[in-house]
Amino acid sequence: MLRFRLLCALGAATAAVAALAPVTASPTAAAASAVSTACGGERPAKPGGGRYSCSFEDDFNGTSLDRSKWVVQSTAVTGISALGSGCYVDDPDNIRVGSGQLFLTARKEDAVFACTSPYGSYNTDRTAATIGSYGLFTQTYGRFEFRAKMPNTTIQGIHSALWLYPQKHTYGAWPNSGEIDVAEWFSGAPKNVYPSVHYAGENTALSTGYNCPVASSGTQFHRYAVEWTPTSMRFLYDNRVCFTHSWTPSAPLVAPQPFDQPFYLVLTQVFGGRWNSITPDTPTSATMTVDWVRAWK
């Protein structure tokens, strides 16, 4: 299973949002309404009893990416290159919001260009897209969920990911501080979606879910979620548990380390990835469409 080593070293942004309630609504009524509609009005049941409360949501109902919730990965800023020798860019051809959805696109450009990087520019003809809530929203434990449709292709060379990454490398560089892949999709195996938990000391045969088929992942929207507690992670696709993992990290760490720290949300669309490498038949453009992102605590 491909492991992302992406370090979304993204700058933080701030924004002030004002809401004007109707003059006929009392503050108490307005607050109750806001609570009832948060995260689509859903409050999933917790595995141990009780219900979650909404802590983050984006329904992508605007006309542009909400920069108070997301920052964009750019190779020019972070120096991180995309898989398939691509270049992460902040460009509307790659990252677009419209019709209540987010569109993340990896593209083969018309000509080779110099991808600017603080660690040395390089030539490529491919661009890629990643956004993250780095510095804007982080959470330890809870439920994290994405409703998304993967690119509609069965030719290898395209890769999509919905995942979580630590805000700080408290326990050291990857994989020591952990990574949670809620849903990884590869066009070379388009009928499966893979959840994974990465950390130092993992048994790779047990830390990835290989029994999570989603046959229509490229033609229909599906829900991809993880419920993260101090002792385990349950991955639910369309509200069905398809993989559960409890971790035992390498010494000197002890569980729940490294998964006892705040993680942020990441959404990625790229080319390539080891056994899913680019071929002459790989599509020149591929888009992952995201309907919403939600988190509960």
Sequence and secondary structure as in RCSB ss.txt:
>XXXX:A:sequence
MLRFRLLCALGAATAAVAALAPVTASPTAAAASAVSTACGGERPAKPGGGRYSCSFEDDFNGTSLDRSKWVVQST
AVTGISALGSGCYVDDPDNIRVGSGQLFLTARKEDAVFACTSPYGSYNTDRTAATIGSYGLFTQTYGRFEFRAKM
PNTTIQGIHSALWLYPQKHTYGAWPNSGEIDVAEWFSGAPKNVYPSVHYAGENTALSTGYNCPVASSGTQFHRYA
VEWTPTSMRFLYDNRVCFTHSWTPSAPLVAPQPFDQPFYLVLTQVFGGRWNSITPDTPTSATMTVDWVRAWK
>XXXX:A:secstr
                      TTS HHHHHHHHHHHGGGG   B TTSSB  EEEEE   SSS  TTT EE  H
HHH   BGGGBEE   TTTEEEETTEEEEEEEEEEEEEEE  TT  EEEEEEEEEEE TTT  BSSEEEEEEEE 
 S  SSSEEEEEEEEESS TT TTTTT EEEEEEEETTSTTB EEEEE TT  TTTSB    B TTTTTS EEEE
EEE SS EEEEETTEEEEEE     TT  TTTTTTS EEEEEEEEE  GGG   TTS SEEEEEEEEEEEE 
